[in-house]
Amino acid sequence: MKALLLVVTFITLSSCFMFTEQKSRPEAASAPAKSFYDFKMKAIDGKEIDFKKYKGKKLLIVNTASKCGFTKQYEALEQLHEKYGDKVVILGFPANNFGGQEPGSNGEIQEFCKKNYGVKFQMFEKISVTGEDQHPLYQWLSKKDLNGWNDQAPSWNFCKYLINENGELVKFYPSKVEPLDKDLLSAIGA
């Protein structure tokens, strides 16, 4: 019985750590089925944003939450925005997919971000980033037949996707990778 419990524990722990690796676009990845620039989404204030406006810029896409152990990353994301906004544009997407950690309305989320972290980077309205109701943007980010190589969906809040100047997904960072991590800074050319 103890041996079985040990095997089950090992398998469970192994499964947990499998999603924590960083992934990068392979050199020979196929072209995505749809362009990142084809998306239009509503900002947290309700105004529609056409992603064509981001052509020629590196982008860091982050699924966020206000009541998570990683919520403090808002501060580092804002620092990244302020210090390296000329190298990368940060796009935040609140989501309530993990542990109910983003229960607020768009207005409440916007106020929380401004009041607690002084967030000025672009935030969007709350969406679903995984599951049956996964938003089409996150389908594109996490299905290799759409983005050309990556099949990693967010495993928790504050997962990060790096898009290059050509609108190609080039890297996935799990939640534990801080916004000011040296690998991430190197990838944006900071």
C-alpha positions in Angstrom: 0.0 0.0 0.0 2.8 2.4 0.9 4.6 1.6 -2.4 1.4 2.3 -4.4 0.9 5.6 -2.5 4.5 6.5 -3.2 4.1 5.8 -7.0 0.8 7.8 -7.1 2.5 10.7 -5.3 5.5 10.6 -7.7 3.2 10.6 -10.8 1.2 13.4 -9.4 4.3 15.5 -8.6 5.8 14.7 -12.0 2.6 15.9 -13.7 2.7 19.1 -11.7 6.2 19.9 -12.8 5.7 19.0 -16.5 3.9 22.3 -17.2 6.5 24.5 -15.6 9.1 24.4 -18.3 9.7 27.3 -20.6 9.1 26.6 -24.3 10.6 28.4 -27.3 9.6 28.4 -30.9 11.6 25.7 -32.8 13.6 27.1 -35.7 11.6 25.0 -38.3 8.1 25.7 -36.9 5.3 25.8 -39.4 3.4 29.0 -40.2 0.4 29.7 -38.0 -3.1 29.2 -39.5 -4.3 32.6 -38.4 -2.3 35.8 -37.8 -2.1 37.3 -34.3 -2.9 40.6 -36.0 -6.4 39.3 -37.1 -7.7 39.7 -33.5 -9.8 42.6 -32.2 -10.6 42.7 -28.5 -12.2 45.0 -26.0 -10.0 46.8 -23.5 -11.0 46.7 -19.9 -12.7 50.1 -20.4 -14.8 48.6 -23.2 -13.1 50.2 -26.2 -12.2 47.8 -29.1 -8.6 47.4 -29.9 -7.5 46.1 -33.3 -4.3 44.1 -32.9 -3.0 45.4 -36.2 -1.9 48.4 -34.1 0.8 46.2 -32.6 2.5 45.3 -35.9 6.3 45.7 -35.6 6.3 45.4 -31.8 7.3 42.7 -29.4 4.4 41.8 -27.1 4.1 40.0 -23.7 0.7 38.5 -23.3 -0.2 37.7 -19.6 -3.3 36.1 -18.0 -3.8 37.9 -14.7 -5.8 37.6 -11.5 -6.2 39.8 -8.5 -6.4 37.2 -5.7 -3.5 34.9 -6.6 -0.1 34.2 -5.0 1.4 35.6 -8.2 -0.7 38.8 -8.2 2.4 40.7 -6.9 3.8 40.3 -10.5 1.6 43.2 -11.5 4.2 45.4 -9.9 7.0 43.9 -11.9 4.9 44.0 -15.1 4.4 47.7 -14.5 8.2 48.1 -14.0 8.8 46.2 -17.2 6.3 48.5 -19.0 7.9 51.7 -17.6 11.5 50.7 -18.1 11.3 48.7 -21.4 8.1 49.9 -23.0 10.1 50.9 -26.0 11.1 47.2 -26.4 8.0 45.3 -25.4 4.2 46.0 -25.1 2.5 44.3 -22.2 -1.1 43.1 -22.7 -2.9 41.9 -19.6 -5.9 39.5 -19.8 -7.8 39.0 -16.5 -9.2 35.5 -16.2 -11.1 33.6 -13.5 -10.1 30.1 -14.6 -7.8 29.1 -11.7 -9.2 28.8 -8.2 -11.8 31.6 -8.8 -9.0 34.1 -8.2 -10.4 36.8 -10.5 -14.0 37.2 -9.4 -14.3 40.9 -10.0 -16.0 42.8 -12.8 -13.9 44.7 -15.4 -14.4 47.9 -13.4 -13.3 46.3 -10.2 -10.3 44.8 -11.8 -9.3 48.0 -13.4 -9.6 49.9 -10.1 -7.7 47.2 -8.2 -4.8 47.3 -10.7 -4.6 51.1 -10.7 -5.0 51.5 -6.9 -2.6 48.7 -5.8 0.0 48.5 -8.6 -0.4 51.7 -10.6 -0.9 49.7 -13.7 -0.7 51.7 -16.9 0.0 48.9 -19.4 -2.9 47.8 -21.6 -5.5 45.6 -19.8 -8.3 43.9 -21.6 -11.8 42.7 -20.4 -12.0 39.5 -18.5 -11.9 36.4 -20.7 -11.5 32.6 -20.3 -8.0 31.5 -21.1 -8.5 27.7 -20.8 -11.3 25.1 -20.9 -14.4 24.7 -23.2 -15.0 28.5 -23.3 -11.4 29.4 -24.0 -11.2 32.7 -25.8 -10.0 32.5 -29.5 -6.8 34.5 -28.7 -5.8 31.9 -26.1 -6.8 29.1 -28.5 -4.3 30.7 -30.9 -1.6 31.0 -28.2 -2.0 27.4 -27.0 -2.8 25.2 -30.1 0.2 24.5 -32.4 -2.1 24.0 -35.4 -3.0 27.7 -35.0 0.3 29.3 -33.8 2.8 27.0 -35.6 4.5 25.2 -32.7 3.2 25.7 -29.1 0.6 23.6 -27.4 1.0 24.9 -23.9 -2.1 26.5 -22.4 -1.9 28.5 -19.2 -1.4 26.2 -16.3 -2.2 29.0 -13.7 -2.4 32.8 -13.5 0.4 34.9 -14.8 1.6 32.6 -17.6 3.4 34.7 -20.3 3.6 34.4 -24.1 6.1 36.4 -26.1 5.1 37.5 -29.6 7.8 38.9 -31.9 7.7 41.9 -34.2 6.2 39.7 -37.0 3.3 38.6 -34.9 4.8 35.1 -34.3 4.6 33.4 -30.9 8.2 32.7 -29.9 8.2 31.8 -26.3 6.1 30.6 -23.4 6.9 31.3 -19.7 5.1 29.7 -16.8 3.7 31.6 -13.9 6.8 31.2 -11.8 8.9 33.2 -14.3 9.0 36.8 -13.0 8.5 39.6 -15.5 12.0 40.9 -14.8 13.6 37.5 -15.2 17.0 37.7 -17.0 15.9 35.2 -19.7 12.7 37.2 -20.4 14.7 40.5 -20.5 17.2 39.0 -22.9 14.4 37.7 -25.1 13.0 41.3 -25.5 16.4 42.8 -26.1 16.7 44.6 -22.8 
